[in-house]
Amino acid sequence: MWSDWHQLTVYLKNTFSIKGDLLSVLFLVGIQEAGTGFREYTQDEKTGLIKLAKYTLLSLAGYFQKIELADRDPLFIPSEKKSLPGNPDQIETILKNELLAYFNNTTFSL
């Protein structure tokens, strides 16, 4: 369904009234993954949700392993098979590709 980053961000911008940038899209994924719903968040909560989204997406790409813990946030440990590139532009590309896959393969409901 989504093959283009711009197309996805325009849709999300119109649907959820967000900026349509990478951080805003990560924030939406963090809300989805945390299951907390769309509400007001503190800055620390927003940061935590964005981190949750990043690690979730990077685990889907094979760079981290996600370990679910009872009554706690998941734990993400680096993969022994795949190392994350050091270049921020490469990481951004990985995240955008994984976001496209995420929205193509996940039933998104806030």
N, C-alpha and C positions, 0 to 999 in steps of 0.2 A: 504494500500500500504506500508506504513512505520510502521514496528512494532519494529524495533531495532534502538536505538540511534546511534550506530556505523555505521550502514548501511546508515542512513540519513546523518550523517556528512561526510562520504566518498563521497556520491553523491554531496552534496553541495560544498565540497572542490574541487572536480573535475569540477563542473559546473561553480562556481563563483570565483575560485582561492582564497579561503579564508583558514584560518588556520584549520577550522573544529572544533574549540572548542566552548564552550557554548557562550562566549561573541561574537564571530564572527557570530554565528547563530542568536543570539538576535539582532545584528546589522542589519542583512538582514531583519528580521521581522520588525524592526523599520522603515527601508526604505520603506518596503511594506505598513505598516500602515500609514506612513506620506505621502506616495505618491510622494516622492521627486525624485525618480529615483537614479540610480547608478552614482555617481559623486564623486569628492573630497569633503571631509567634514573636518571642523575644529575639534579639540579634543572636544570642548564643544558641537558641533553638534552631534558628535558620541556618547558622553555620554547621550545626550538628546534622541537620537534614541534608545539606549539600554534601557533607563528607560521607554520609551514609549512601547517598546516590552515587558518588564517585567510586567508592569502594565496591558497591554492588555491581556497577557497570564494569569496573576493572576485573572483578572476579568472574563475570560472564565472559570476558575476553581472555581469561586464563592467567592473569597477572597476580591474582590473589585467590586464596581459598577462603570461602565463607563458612564459618562454624556457628551454627545456631545454638544459643544457650538459653536454658529455661529462665524466664523472668528477667532477662537482661538483653541488652542490645547485642546483635551478632558480633562475633570477633572475626577480623580479617587478617590472615597471615600471608606473607609473600609466597608466591608459588616457587617451587624448586625447579620447575620446568621452563618458566618464562620470566625474563627480567624486564621490568618497566624501563622504557627508554628515558634517558636523562634530559632530552630536549622537550621543553614545554609545548612547542608547536606539535610535536608528534603525539604527545599525551592528549592534547586537545582534539586532534584528528581521531585518535582511538575513541575518546569519549563521544564525539559526534557520531561516529559509525555505530558505536554500541547503543547510543540513544535511538538512532533510526531502527536498529534491530529490536530494541526494547519496545518501542511503540508499535512495531509491526507484530510483535509476538505476545504482548501483554494486554489483558483487558484492563483498561485504565479507567478507574472510577474514584473520584475524590469525594 
